[in-house]
Structure formats: C-alpha cells, structure tokens
Amino acid sequence: MHAASLTSPRLTRVLAVLADGRPHTTREIVRKAGVMAVNACVSEPRHHGALIECRSEIIGGHRRFFYTMTKGPLQ
C-alpha cells in the first residue's frame, strides 16, 4: 500500500474527526472530513501506526459502520 503522508490535508481532516476517540459513522466522516471511500482513508492512518476499530450494527434495518480511533498514528 502507498499511504499518504500524515501531513496530507485529506488525512489531517480524517484524523481530526477521529481524534476524540468516539465512534463515528461512515456518513459522519464523509460529511465532516469531506472524503469518500472512508474504509480506504482509514487504512492509511493504520499504516502509520494508528489503531482504528471498525464495527457494524444494524439500525433501522440498515447496516451502519462505526470507526473509533483508540490510538493515534506514530508521528
């Protein structure tokens, strides 16, 4: 994988959303960080050492994915 630098504006926005350590839905990350392909965007900080959990839930008959960063990337 060729992960972007942590100084990338795109990754900076994604990390800013996840920095609070709370679960965030895919849709929330798309809206707040202005990115698409959230699963790919989340894999890049993981490449740099971040621990980001992903879990799914069925809510109102629809599957929702939640991402939670428990440890930030290595600087």
N, C-alpha and C positions, 0 to 999 in steps of 0.2 A: 504494500500500500504506500502511496505517496501522500502523506498527511501534510496539510498546510501548516505553516508556522503558527505558533500561538499568538503572534502579533498580527495575524491576518484579521482584517476588520470583521469578516464573517464569523470566525471562531471566537473573537473577542465578544461579539454580540451573543452568541450561543452560551458562552461561559458566564456572561453577566446574568442571563436568565437563570441558569442552573446554580449560581453561586450561593443562593440562600439555603441550599440543602433540602428544599422541599420538593415533593413530586410535581412535575409539570407535564401536561398532556402534549401530545404531538401538535395539536392545533394551537395551543398556547405558545409553544416555542416558535412555530411558524409566524404567528402574529407579532410576538414581542421581538424576535430576533430578525425577522424579515428574511427567513431562509426557507428552502424547500428540501426535500429528501432528508428529513430530520435524522433518520437512522444512520445515514452516511455522515452527516455533520457531527453526530455524537461519537462515531467511531474514531474521528480524528483526535479529539482530546484524550480518548482512551489510549491511542497510540503514544501520546506524550505522558502517560502515567496516571491519568485521571481514573477514578473509579466511579462509573455511572451505571446504576442499576436500571433495568427496564422491566416493568411488569405490566400485565394486561388484565383488564377487568371487563366484564360485560355489564354495561349500564344502559338501561332502557332498550335492551335488545341489540345494542351496538358495542362492538369491541373497541375499547379505549386503551391506548398505551400511555404509560406514565414513566417519565425519566427522572431519576433522582441522583444527583452527584453527591457522593459521600466523602470523596477526597478529590481535591483539585489536582491539576496536572503539575508535573515537576517543572520548575522554572529553569 
